[in-house]
Structure formats: structure tokens, C-alpha cells
Amino acid sequence: MSKFEIWTEKYRPSKLSEVKGQDEIINRLSAFIKSESMPHLLFAGMQGTGKTTSFLAMAKEMYGDNYRDNVLELNASDERGINIVRTSIKDFARTKTVTENVPFKLIFLDEADALTKDAQHALRRMMEDYTSNVRFCLSCNYSSRIIPPIQSRCAIFRFQPIRKDVMKEVILSIAREEKIDLDHTAMDYIYDAAEGDLRKAENIFQATTAIADKPSDSIPGTMRVTINEVREVVSFAEPTELYEILKLGLSGNFKASKDKLSDVLVKYGLSGADAISQFQKQIWNSEEFEDKLKVKLIKSCGEYDFRISEGSNEFIQLNAFLADVNLIGTNSRFQNRDSNI
């Protein structure tokens, strides 16, 4: 293996039994292979949870070394229109498989929720016409964006975010292979930054090891990775700083909260969406805020996250969010003059 290889590819599972964190789904896919009978599939879930990896592992077990001749992989976000269905998919679906043990080929359509409605209706018709030759596997982040006629023709598998114990097992396994001594606090920080996305966690870990320059004291011949190196890589503000911004806003000190937020954005290189996401997490985890206050603040986070995702100016929307926090704090004080907030 090249030392410059990307770890997400280097350590990608090649067998279904090696896929971590989706045990129930893997058992069902393995059962399809053993029974030599498989419906169309729809994989739904957030990025980095093993959708593509599970499909490739399944294809390799079904076809062996010849899996590339029997599998068509397409990314619907590259071509979203009906032409991709009428050309690439239709041409592949017309031909029969070259293997004897599996009577059909596989078409994997990644990010299928990016297809237009017309393209999805054309795809639905093709799923009916070429059932004897191919099985479709559609992968998406949001199954609600797939039209109901396609959903009804597929066995739906919902991939869950990777749990902390599973992610820790995978990352520590990579650390052993790469001779890296990973600090436990650094592992926790990677998990928080990855938010259930194993691919993101592996990329963060690889980027972190590139700047690690201290040998481990406990494990000879290895490099030591601590939380300090992870912080240099991850655009992740300190919870105490975010909490201070919220407290300033709720107390009515709008200018101070605005100035503090500007410093944090520059210091950690946060985008507007990242900042709102981290504010939401801090609000949810706070033990000091009452439930009613949390509800109002989280509702505000949702509103401004939507505005930013729709293309609004991040700087203006973040300032508007702080203004909203200020108003929420003012109203709370009027409603409860004995409040400590």
C-alpha cells in the first residue's frame, strides 16, 4: 500500500462481515445472497454510514473477481436528468449477465434523491421492464425525496449513524495498523466532530496524524496524537466559548455577544452552518437552561440554519440569530423576573 493512500479506501471493508455498525442490515443482505433471491434495494441514511461500502461488499461476494463486469455504478448528482436513465442505465439493463450462478446484474445509483421527478418516473418504468436482467440499488440521504412508486418496489434499509463504541473500535484498529498512539480524549473529540459519520472520522484522524510530531512515551515506535492535534484540524469551537456567547445574548448584551462570535468564527474558521449546528448542540447539552428556553433557542437555530442552507448571507443570518437570542432572553426575564438567566 502507498503511504499516500487515503485511509477511507485503504480500510474500506471488502466483505459484508467486515462492515461495522449496521448488523441488522448486513444480516439481511447476507440472507439475500444465500437464498439467491434479491429484490430492488433502497439504502437511506446520512453520509458515512456504510451504504456504498455495503453494496460493494455484497457485489464482490455475489460475483467474485468479475464483479466489475456485472455492476454499473452511477452518481445521480452528476447527471440529474432523464437522459442518464434513457442512456447509461437502459443500455446496461438490456444486456444479460455473463455469470452462471447469478442470473442478474446490479445497478447502483448513488445519491438517487438528486434525480428529477421525470427521471425517477422513467427509472420506475425501467425497474419493471428489466427485472429479469438487473436489480437496482438506490442510495440516498433522504428517502422522502424518492417517489412512492419506486419506494414500493424496493426493500428499504435505513442506515443509522455510527455509534461511539463502533467508531472507536474502527479508529483504534486503524491506529494500531498505522502505529499511532491515539489519546482517549482525542478519540472523543474526533467522535464529536464526526457526528456519526465514520468516513469523516477516518479523514479527520488521517489529517491529524499528518501534523503529529511527538513520539509516544507508552508505546515505543509510535507517534502520539492528542486532543491538541485534533483541534488544529477540526473546525470545532470550544463549548465554553459558545456558551459564553449565548449567555451574553440572553443577558441583553448584544454587542458583546456579536463581537465574541466574530472572534470565534475567525479563530476556528467556522462556516455559518457549522456555527448554528454547534450552538444547537450546546443548547441541547446545557444543564442550566430550562426546557422552555431550550425549545425557543433550538427553534431559532432551525430557522436560521434553513435560511443559511437556502443561500442567505451567513454573516447577516448569524447576527440575526444573536438578535433573536437577545429577544428570547428579554422576554424570559419579563416573564420570570426571578430567573438567573
MIDREN-12836 format. One record per residue (C-alpha): z negated, y, x; residue number from 1. Coordinates in pm, 1 decimal. Layout:
<torlums>
<torlum w="Z" v="Y" u="X" i="NUM"/>
...
</torlums>
This chain:
<torlums>
<torlum w="0.0" v="0.0" u="0.0" i="1"/>
<torlum w="79.0" v="352.1" u="118.7" i="2"/>
<torlum w="-222.1" v="568.4" u="185.5" i="3"/>
<torlum w="-45.4" v="843.3" u="-9.1" i="4"/>
<torlum w="-16.6" v="629.8" u="-322.5" i="5"/>
<torlum w="-153.1" v="761.8" u="-649.6" i="6"/>
<torlum w="-462.6" v="564.1" u="-743.6" i="7"/>
<torlum w="-381.7" v="557.2" u="-1114.5" i="8"/>
<torlum w="-75.1" v="347.5" u="-1025.4" i="9"/>
<torlum w="-229.7" v="158.7" u="-735.3" i="10"/>
<torlum w="-515.9" v="31.8" u="-952.2" i="11"/>
<torlum w="-328.5" v="1.6" u="-1282.3" i="12"/>
<torlum w="-410.0" v="-340.1" u="-1436.9" i="13"/>
<torlum w="-119.4" v="-586.3" u="-1436.8" i="14"/>
<torlum w="-283.1" v="-835.0" u="-1676.3" i="15"/>
<torlum w="-437.3" v="-786.3" u="-2018.2" i="16"/>
<torlum w="-760.7" v="-943.9" u="-1894.3" i="17"/>
<torlum w="-790.5" v="-663.6" u="-1636.7" i="18"/>
<torlum w="-774.1" v="-380.7" u="-1892.3" i="19"/>
<torlum w="-1119.7" v="-227.1" u="-1936.3" i="20"/>
<torlum w="-1287.3" v="-59.6" u="-2231.8" i="21"/>
<torlum w="-1071.0" v="-193.5" u="-2517.6" i="22"/>
<torlum w="-1194.4" v="-552.5" u="-2553.2" i="23"/>
<torlum w="-1118.0" v="-599.0" u="-2922.2" i="24"/>
<torlum w="-762.3" v="-469.1" u="-2886.1" i="25"/>
<torlum w="-696.7" v="-683.0" u="-2578.9" i="26"/>
<torlum w="-818.3" v="-994.5" u="-2762.6" i="27"/>
<torlum w="-578.7" v="-928.4" u="-3049.8" i="28"/>
<torlum w="-282.8" v="-865.0" u="-2818.5" i="29"/>
<torlum w="-360.4" v="-1184.5" u="-2626.4" i="30"/>
<torlum w="-366.3" v="-1372.5" u="-2957.2" i="31"/>
<torlum w="-16.7" v="-1241.8" u="-3038.0" i="32"/>
<torlum w="114.0" v="-1378.4" u="-2708.2" i="33"/>
<torlum w="-47.7" v="-1718.9" u="-2755.5" i="34"/>
<torlum w="81.1" v="-1755.0" u="-3110.4" i="35"/>
<torlum w="433.8" v="-1643.7" u="-3002.2" i="36"/>
<torlum w="443.1" v="-1418.8" u="-3306.7" i="37"/>
<torlum w="413.0" v="-1040.3" u="-3298.4" i="38"/>
<torlum w="468.5" v="-755.5" u="-3546.7" i="39"/>
<torlum w="569.4" v="-400.0" u="-3460.4" i="40"/>
<torlum w="278.5" v="-219.1" u="-3292.6" i="41"/>
<torlum w="135.6" v="131.7" u="-3312.8" i="42"/>
<torlum w="-106.8" v="239.4" u="-3040.1" i="43"/>
<torlum w="-305.9" v="552.5" u="-3131.7" i="44"/>
<torlum w="-568.5" v="735.1" u="-2931.0" i="45"/>
<torlum w="-634.8" v="1005.5" u="-2675.3" i="46"/>
<torlum w="-466.7" v="1006.9" u="-2335.3" i="47"/>
<torlum w="-601.4" v="794.2" u="-2052.9" i="48"/>
<torlum w="-747.6" v="516.8" u="-2269.3" i="49"/>
<torlum w="-503.2" v="238.3" u="-2173.3" i="50"/>
<torlum w="-220.4" v="249.6" u="-2429.7" i="51"/>
<torlum w="70.0" v="234.3" u="-2183.4" i="52"/>
<torlum w="-120.5" v="6.0" u="-1947.1" i="53"/>
<torlum w="-192.9" v="-243.0" u="-2226.6" i="54"/>
<torlum w="172.0" v="-251.0" u="-2328.8" i="55"/>
<torlum w="299.7" v="-306.0" u="-1973.7" i="56"/>
<torlum w="42.2" v="-579.0" u="-1910.1" i="57"/>
<torlum w="143.1" v="-750.9" u="-2233.7" i="58"/>
<torlum w="513.4" v="-728.0" u="-2144.9" i="59"/>
<torlum w="453.9" v="-876.9" u="-1799.1" i="60"/>
<torlum w="263.2" v="-1170.4" u="-1947.5" i="61"/>
<torlum w="536.2" v="-1232.6" u="-2203.6" i="62"/>
<torlum w="841.6" v="-1209.2" u="-1977.3" i="63"/>
<torlum w="706.1" v="-1259.6" u="-1626.1" i="64"/>
<torlum w="911.6" v="-1115.4" u="-1341.6" i="65"/>
<torlum w="1204.8" v="-1044.8" u="-1574.9" i="66"/>
<torlum w="1013.5" v="-808.4" u="-1796.7" i="67"/>
<torlum w="1222.5" v="-505.4" u="-1694.5" i="68"/>
<torlum w="1536.9" v="-670.9" u="-1837.5" i="69"/>
<torlum w="1369.3" v="-715.5" u="-2173.9" i="70"/>
<torlum w="1177.0" v="-390.3" u="-2208.0" i="71"/>
<torlum w="1301.5" v="-39.0" u="-2285.0" i="72"/>
<torlum w="1057.0" v="242.5" u="-2211.6" i="73"/>
<torlum w="1124.3" v="587.1" u="-2353.9" i="74"/>
<torlum w="920.4" v="905.4" u="-2377.5" i="75"/>
<torlum w="978.1" v="1076.2" u="-2708.8" i="76"/>
<torlum w="857.2" v="1411.6" u="-2575.1" i="77"/>
<torlum w="1165.6" v="1429.9" u="-2350.8" i="78"/>
<torlum w="1410.5" v="1387.6" u="-2639.7" i="79"/>
<torlum w="1258.9" v="1451.6" u="-2980.2" i="80"/>
<torlum w="1570.9" v="1446.9" u="-3198.0" i="81"/>
<torlum w="1758.8" v="1184.7" u="-3389.0" i="82"/>
<torlum w="2010.3" v="1128.7" u="-3105.0" i="83"/>
<torlum w="1761.1" v="929.2" u="-2897.5" i="84"/>
<torlum w="1727.8" v="686.6" u="-3189.2" i="85"/>
<torlum w="2102.0" v="664.3" u="-3253.0" i="86"/>
<torlum w="2198.3" v="611.7" u="-2887.9" i="87"/>
<torlum w="1944.9" v="468.4" u="-2641.3" i="88"/>
<torlum w="1732.9" v="276.2" u="-2890.8" i="89"/>
<torlum w="2020.3" v="146.4" u="-3105.3" i="90"/>
<torlum w="2225.5" v="26.7" u="-2806.5" i="91"/>
<torlum w="1929.0" v="-166.8" u="-2667.1" i="92"/>
<torlum w="1825.9" v="-307.8" u="-3005.3" i="93"/>
<torlum w="2173.6" v="-453.0" u="-3070.3" i="94"/>
<torlum w="2161.3" v="-696.9" u="-2778.8" i="95"/>
<torlum w="1962.4" v="-1018.8" u="-2773.8" i="96"/>
<torlum w="1702.8" v="-1119.4" u="-2518.8" i="97"/>
<torlum w="1804.6" v="-1320.2" u="-2213.5" i="98"/>
<torlum w="1487.4" v="-1530.1" u="-2208.2" i="99"/>
<torlum w="1440.6" v="-1854.5" u="-2396.7" i="100"/>
<torlum w="1065.0" v="-1857.7" u="-2456.3" i="101"/>
<torlum w="1052.0" v="-1512.5" u="-2625.4" i="102"/>
<torlum w="1316.8" v="-1456.0" u="-2894.7" i="103"/>
<torlum w="1293.6" v="-1075.4" u="-2896.9" i="104"/>
<torlum w="1286.4" v="-775.3" u="-2665.6" i="105"/>
<torlum w="1038.1" v="-487.3" u="-2663.4" i="106"/>
<torlum w="1097.0" v="-114.8" u="-2708.9" i="107"/>
<torlum w="809.7" v="109.6" u="-2604.6" i="108"/>
<torlum w="826.2" v="464.8" u="-2740.0" i="109"/>
<torlum w="561.1" v="679.4" u="-2575.8" i="110"/>
<torlum w="439.5" v="999.8" u="-2745.3" i="111"/>
<torlum w="613.1" v="893.2" u="-3066.0" i="112"/>
<torlum w="428.3" v="1162.6" u="-3259.9" i="113"/>
<torlum w="660.1" v="1414.3" u="-3088.6" i="114"/>
<torlum w="963.4" v="1274.6" u="-3272.8" i="115"/>
<torlum w="1107.1" v="1488.8" u="-3550.2" i="116"/>
<torlum w="1076.4" v="1365.1" u="-3908.6" i="117"/>
<torlum w="1450.7" v="1288.2" u="-3923.9" i="118"/>
<torlum w="1425.2" v="1082.9" u="-3605.6" i="119"/>
<torlum w="1126.3" v="893.5" u="-3744.9" i="120"/>
<torlum w="1315.2" v="808.4" u="-4065.5" i="121"/>
<torlum w="1610.3" v="682.6" u="-3859.5" i="122"/>
<torlum w="1369.2" v="478.5" u="-3649.5" i="123"/>
<torlum w="1214.0" v="329.9" u="-3962.4" i="124"/>
<torlum w="1556.5" v="207.8" u="-4073.3" i="125"/>
<torlum w="1622.2" v="57.4" u="-3730.6" i="126"/>
<torlum w="1290.7" v="-127.8" u="-3736.6" i="127"/>
<torlum w="1417.1" v="-302.5" u="-4049.4" i="128"/>
<torlum w="1771.0" v="-378.0" u="-3930.5" i="129"/>
<torlum w="1691.4" v="-521.0" u="-3586.0" i="130"/>
<torlum w="1372.4" v="-718.7" u="-3648.4" i="131"/>
<torlum w="1537.0" v="-1039.4" u="-3525.5" i="132"/>
<torlum w="1617.6" v="-883.0" u="-3185.7" i="133"/>
<torlum w="1338.2" v="-641.8" u="-3099.2" i="134"/>
<torlum w="978.3" v="-544.0" u="-3158.6" i="135"/>
<torlum w="882.7" v="-178.8" u="-3143.2" i="136"/>
<torlum w="563.1" v="-48.3" u="-2987.4" i="137"/>
<torlum w="492.2" v="315.7" u="-3062.0" i="138"/>
<torlum w="228.2" v="509.4" u="-2871.3" i="139"/>
<torlum w="82.2" v="836.8" u="-2996.8" i="140"/>
<torlum w="-222.0" v="1062.3" u="-2971.4" i="141"/>
<torlum w="-232.2" v="1132.3" u="-3345.5" i="142"/>
<torlum w="-129.5" v="860.0" u="-3589.5" i="143"/>
<torlum w="-132.3" v="1114.7" u="-3872.8" i="144"/>
<torlum w="189.9" v="1259.2" u="-3728.8" i="145"/>
<torlum w="369.3" v="927.4" u="-3776.1" i="146"/>
<torlum w="533.2" v="898.3" u="-4119.3" i="147"/>
<torlum w="364.9" v="648.1" u="-4358.1" i="148"/>
<torlum w="672.7" v="416.2" u="-4382.6" i="149"/>
<torlum w="650.2" v="349.5" u="-4006.8" i="150"/>
<torlum w="271.5" v="305.7" u="-4014.3" i="151"/>
<torlum w="302.9" v="46.7" u="-4291.6" i="152"/>
<torlum w="544.1" v="-157.1" u="-4078.2" i="153"/>
<torlum w="313.2" v="-168.2" u="-3776.0" i="154"/>
<torlum w="-12.6" v="-328.8" u="-3674.3" i="155"/>
<torlum w="-220.0" v="-24.2" u="-3581.1" i="156"/>
<torlum w="-450.3" v="-31.5" u="-3275.9" i="157"/>
<torlum w="-684.1" v="263.1" u="-3227.5" i="158"/>
<torlum w="-787.7" v="311.1" u="-2864.9" i="159"/>
<torlum w="-1133.6" v="458.6" u="-2815.0" i="160"/>
<torlum w="-1241.3" v="697.9" u="-2536.4" i="161"/>
<torlum w="-1363.5" v="504.3" u="-2233.3" i="162"/>
<torlum w="-1740.0" v="454.5" u="-2237.0" i="163"/>
<torlum w="-1952.5" v="572.8" u="-1947.3" i="164"/>
<torlum w="-2052.7" v="224.0" u="-1830.9" i="165"/>
<torlum w="-1688.7" v="109.9" u="-1825.9" i="166"/>
<torlum w="-1567.8" v="420.8" u="-1645.1" i="167"/>
<torlum w="-1848.2" v="387.6" u="-1391.8" i="168"/>
<torlum w="-1752.9" v="24.8" u="-1328.1" i="169"/>
<torlum w="-1387.2" v="114.0" u="-1265.1" i="170"/>
<torlum w="-1458.1" v="416.9" u="-1044.6" i="171"/>
<torlum w="-1717.6" v="233.3" u="-834.8" i="172"/>
<torlum w="-1474.2" v="-57.0" u="-792.2" i="173"/>
<torlum w="-1213.9" v="185.9" u="-655.7" i="174"/>
<torlum w="-1479.7" v="341.1" u="-433.3" i="175"/>
<torlum w="-1554.6" v="0.8" u="-278.3" i="176"/>
<torlum w="-1185.8" v="-67.7" u="-215.6" i="177"/>
<torlum w="-1130.8" v="274.5" u="-58.8" i="178"/>
<torlum w="-1457.6" v="263.8" u="139.4" i="179"/>
<torlum w="-1611.6" v="564.7" u="-34.1" i="180"/>
<torlum w="-1985.8" v="609.3" u="-88.9" i="181"/>
<torlum w="-1999.8" v="782.8" u="-428.0" i="182"/>
<torlum w="-2323.1" v="958.2" u="-520.7" i="183"/>
<torlum w="-2460.9" v="876.8" u="-867.9" i="184"/>
<torlum w="-2483.4" v="1243.5" u="-967.7" i="185"/>
<torlum w="-2119.5" v="1287.7" u="-861.5" i="186"/>
<torlum w="-2023.1" v="991.4" u="-1082.4" i="187"/>
<torlum w="-2199.0" v="1152.2" u="-1379.3" i="188"/>
<torlum w="-2016.6" v="1478.6" u="-1313.2" i="189"/>
<torlum w="-1679.7" v="1300.0" u="-1299.7" i="190"/>
<torlum w="-1754.7" v="1130.5" u="-1631.3" i="191"/>
<torlum w="-1846.4" v="1460.8" u="-1798.5" i="192"/>
<torlum w="-1529.5" v="1625.2" u="-1668.9" i="193"/>
<torlum w="-1304.4" v="1334.1" u="-1770.2" i="194"/>
<torlum w="-1431.8" v="1325.2" u="-2131.8" i="195"/>
<torlum w="-1336.6" v="961.3" u="-2189.2" i="196"/>
<torlum w="-1002.3" v="982.5" u="-2006.1" i="197"/>
<torlum w="-1002.7" v="715.5" u="-1733.2" i="198"/>
<torlum w="-678.7" v="837.4" u="-1577.0" i="199"/>
<torlum w="-824.6" v="1186.4" u="-1542.7" i="200"/>
<torlum w="-1140.8" v="1042.1" u="-1386.2" i="201"/>
<torlum w="-937.9" v="849.4" u="-1127.0" i="202"/>
<torlum w="-734.3" v="1158.9" u="-1041.7" i="203"/>
<torlum w="-1049.0" v="1369.8" u="-1004.5" i="204"/>
<torlum w="-1204.5" v="1104.8" u="-780.0" i="205"/>
<torlum w="-894.1" v="1081.8" u="-558.7" i="206"/>
<torlum w="-873.9" v="1460.2" u="-526.9" i="207"/>
<torlum w="-1243.5" v="1471.9" u="-441.0" i="208"/>
<torlum w="-1215.0" v="1215.1" u="-162.9" i="209"/>
<torlum w="-941.4" v="1424.4" u="-0.7" i="210"/>
<torlum w="-1191.9" v="1700.7" u="79.5" i="211"/>
<torlum w="-1487.3" v="1474.8" u="167.7" i="212"/>
<torlum w="-1560.3" v="1507.6" u="540.1" i="213"/>
<torlum w="-1910.7" v="1365.2" u="582.1" i="214"/>
<torlum w="-1976.1" v="1000.2" u="677.2" i="215"/>
<torlum w="-2224.9" v="806.9" u="467.4" i="216"/>
<torlum w="-2571.9" v="754.3" u="608.8" i="217"/>
<torlum w="-2643.9" v="448.3" u="393.6" i="218"/>
<torlum w="-2309.7" v="263.8" u="418.5" i="219"/>
<torlum w="-2160.4" v="262.5" u="772.0" i="220"/>
<torlum w="-1785.6" v="318.5" u="797.5" i="221"/>
<torlum w="-1753.2" v="501.7" u="465.0" i="222"/>
<torlum w="-1718.0" v="864.4" u="356.9" i="223"/>
<torlum w="-1984.1" v="1027.0" u="140.7" i="224"/>
<torlum w="-1881.6" v="1200.4" u="-185.5" i="225"/>
<torlum w="-2146.6" v="1416.2" u="-352.8" i="226"/>
<torlum w="-2153.6" v="1640.3" u="-657.1" i="227"/>
<torlum w="-2065.4" v="1939.0" u="-437.2" i="228"/>
<torlum w="-1721.1" v="1797.0" u="-356.2" i="229"/>
<torlum w="-1658.9" v="1715.8" u="-722.1" i="230"/>
<torlum w="-1748.5" v="2071.3" u="-823.6" i="231"/>
<torlum w="-1487.1" v="2205.0" u="-583.4" i="232"/>
<torlum w="-1217.9" v="2002.1" u="-759.2" i="233"/>
<torlum w="-1323.1" v="2024.0" u="-1123.1" i="234"/>
<torlum w="-1285.3" v="2344.5" u="-1324.5" i="235"/>
<torlum w="-1621.9" v="2294.7" u="-1484.0" i="236"/>
<torlum w="-1868.3" v="2579.5" u="-1530.9" i="237"/>
<torlum w="-2239.0" v="2527.1" u="-1481.0" i="238"/>
<torlum w="-2412.3" v="2463.3" u="-1816.8" i="239"/>
<torlum w="-2682.7" v="2716.9" u="-1731.5" i="240"/>
<torlum w="-2422.4" v="2991.2" u="-1688.6" i="241"/>
<torlum w="-2254.9" v="2910.2" u="-2021.1" i="242"/>
<torlum w="-2594.0" v="2902.5" u="-2189.2" i="243"/>
<torlum w="-2677.4" v="3244.0" u="-2044.3" i="244"/>
<torlum w="-2351.5" v="3386.8" u="-2186.6" i="245"/>
<torlum w="-2434.2" v="3251.5" u="-2532.5" i="246"/>
<torlum w="-2790.7" v="3385.2" u="-2516.1" i="247"/>
<torlum w="-2668.8" v="3729.9" u="-2415.5" i="248"/>
<torlum w="-2420.3" v="3732.4" u="-2701.3" i="249"/>
<torlum w="-2671.9" v="3612.8" u="-2960.2" i="250"/>
<torlum w="-2924.0" v="3873.8" u="-2845.0" i="251"/>
<torlum w="-2672.1" v="4151.2" u="-2916.5" i="252"/>
<torlum w="-2582.2" v="4230.7" u="-2554.6" i="253"/>
<torlum w="-2205.6" v="4203.4" u="-2597.7" i="254"/>
<torlum w="-2101.1" v="4385.9" u="-2279.1" i="255"/>
<torlum w="-2327.6" v="4177.6" u="-2055.3" i="256"/>
<torlum w="-2200.3" v="3851.7" u="-2208.7" i="257"/>
<torlum w="-1838.9" v="3970.2" u="-2168.3" i="258"/>
<torlum w="-1892.2" v="4064.6" u="-1801.2" i="259"/>
<torlum w="-2068.5" v="3732.8" u="-1731.7" i="260"/>
<torlum w="-1783.7" v="3538.2" u="-1894.8" i="261"/>
<torlum w="-1524.3" v="3722.0" u="-1682.8" i="262"/>
<torlum w="-1715.1" v="3626.0" u="-1366.7" i="263"/>
<torlum w="-1736.2" v="3259.1" u="-1475.1" i="264"/>
<torlum w="-1363.4" v="3241.8" u="-1560.2" i="265"/>
<torlum w="-1269.1" v="3375.1" u="-1215.7" i="266"/>
<torlum w="-1530.7" v="3169.5" u="-1028.6" i="267"/>
<torlum w="-1427.4" v="2832.4" u="-1176.6" i="268"/>
<torlum w="-1065.5" v="2904.1" u="-1265.7" i="269"/>
<torlum w="-1115.5" v="2813.6" u="-1631.9" i="270"/>
<torlum w="-847.3" v="2847.3" u="-1896.2" i="271"/>
<torlum w="-933.7" v="2981.2" u="-2238.7" i="272"/>
<torlum w="-916.2" v="2634.4" u="-2395.7" i="273"/>
<torlum w="-1141.9" v="2492.4" u="-2120.7" i="274"/>
<torlum w="-1396.2" v="2768.7" u="-2175.0" i="275"/>
<torlum w="-1411.7" v="2716.4" u="-2551.7" i="276"/>
<torlum w="-1439.4" v="2338.8" u="-2505.3" i="277"/>
<torlum w="-1729.5" v="2377.8" u="-2264.6" i="278"/>
<torlum w="-1901.9" v="2631.4" u="-2490.3" i="279"/>
<torlum w="-1877.7" v="2381.1" u="-2777.0" i="280"/>
<torlum w="-2033.1" v="2107.1" u="-2564.6" i="281"/>
<torlum w="-2315.3" v="2335.7" u="-2451.3" i="282"/>
<torlum w="-2389.3" v="2442.7" u="-2810.3" i="283"/>
<torlum w="-2396.1" v="2081.7" u="-2927.3" i="284"/>
<torlum w="-2629.4" v="1972.5" u="-2645.5" i="285"/>
<torlum w="-2866.7" v="2266.2" u="-2682.0" i="286"/>
<torlum w="-3220.0" v="2176.0" u="-2793.7" i="287"/>
<torlum w="-3319.7" v="2537.5" u="-2856.1" i="288"/>
<torlum w="-3054.8" v="2629.6" u="-3115.1" i="289"/>
<torlum w="-3135.0" v="2539.7" u="-3473.7" i="290"/>
<torlum w="-2888.7" v="2323.6" u="-3666.7" i="291"/>
<torlum w="-2771.9" v="2610.4" u="-3890.3" i="292"/>
<torlum w="-2697.7" v="2822.7" u="-3584.9" i="293"/>
<torlum w="-2512.9" v="2533.9" u="-3417.8" i="294"/>
<torlum w="-2295.4" v="2491.0" u="-3727.2" i="295"/>
<torlum w="-2192.1" v="2857.7" u="-3723.2" i="296"/>
<torlum w="-2122.2" v="2862.0" u="-3348.4" i="297"/>
<torlum w="-1923.6" v="2537.5" u="-3348.4" i="298"/>
<torlum w="-1719.1" v="2659.0" u="-3645.4" i="299"/>
<torlum w="-1638.3" v="2970.3" u="-3443.8" i="300"/>
<torlum w="-1537.8" v="2753.4" u="-3143.8" i="301"/>
<torlum w="-1297.1" v="2562.1" u="-3365.0" i="302"/>
<torlum w="-1138.6" v="2881.2" u="-3496.7" i="303"/>
<torlum w="-1073.3" v="3032.6" u="-3153.8" i="304"/>
<torlum w="-964.7" v="2703.2" u="-2999.2" i="305"/>
<torlum w="-698.2" v="2681.6" u="-3271.8" i="306"/>
<torlum w="-584.2" v="3037.4" u="-3206.9" i="307"/>
<torlum w="-550.2" v="2973.8" u="-2833.6" i="308"/>
<torlum w="-362.6" v="2646.0" u="-2892.1" i="309"/>
<torlum w="-118.5" v="2837.1" u="-3114.9" i="310"/>
<torlum w="-32.8" v="3069.7" u="-2826.5" i="311"/>
<torlum w="-260.9" v="3369.5" u="-2876.4" i="312"/>
<torlum w="-372.6" v="3573.8" u="-2575.8" i="313"/>
<torlum w="-661.9" v="3383.1" u="-2415.8" i="314"/>
<torlum w="-846.7" v="3690.0" u="-2286.9" i="315"/>
<torlum w="-840.8" v="3863.6" u="-2626.7" i="316"/>
<torlum w="-947.4" v="3547.5" u="-2812.3" i="317"/>
<torlum w="-1238.8" v="3480.0" u="-2575.5" i="318"/>
<torlum w="-1360.5" v="3836.3" u="-2624.7" i="319"/>
<torlum w="-1323.3" v="3789.2" u="-2999.9" i="320"/>
<torlum w="-1527.8" v="3469.1" u="-2974.1" i="321"/>
<torlum w="-1807.9" v="3656.8" u="-2797.0" i="322"/>
<torlum w="-1790.0" v="3928.8" u="-3064.8" i="323"/>
<torlum w="-1826.5" v="3655.9" u="-3327.1" i="324"/>
<torlum w="-2127.3" v="3513.1" u="-3138.6" i="325"/>
<torlum w="-2276.5" v="3863.3" u="-3136.9" i="326"/>
<torlum w="-2234.0" v="3896.0" u="-3514.6" i="327"/>
<torlum w="-2379.1" v="3547.8" u="-3573.4" i="328"/>
<torlum w="-2682.3" v="3641.7" u="-3365.4" i="329"/>
<torlum w="-2724.2" v="3972.6" u="-3551.6" i="330"/>
<torlum w="-2708.9" v="3803.7" u="-3891.5" i="331"/>
<torlum w="-2953.2" v="3536.1" u="-3778.9" i="332"/>
<torlum w="-3202.5" v="3799.9" u="-3670.6" i="333"/>
<torlum w="-3175.2" v="3979.9" u="-4003.3" i="334"/>
<torlum w="-3220.3" v="3655.1" u="-4193.8" i="335"/>
<torlum w="-3513.3" v="3544.4" u="-3982.0" i="336"/>
<torlum w="-3691.4" v="3830.8" u="-3808.4" i="337"/>
<torlum w="-3943.2" v="3588.5" u="-3655.8" i="338"/>
<torlum w="-3670.7" v="3397.3" u="-3471.6" i="339"/>
<torlum w="-3694.8" v="3378.2" u="-3094.1" i="340"/>
<torlum w="-3314.5" v="3384.4" u="-3057.4" i="341"/>
</torlums>
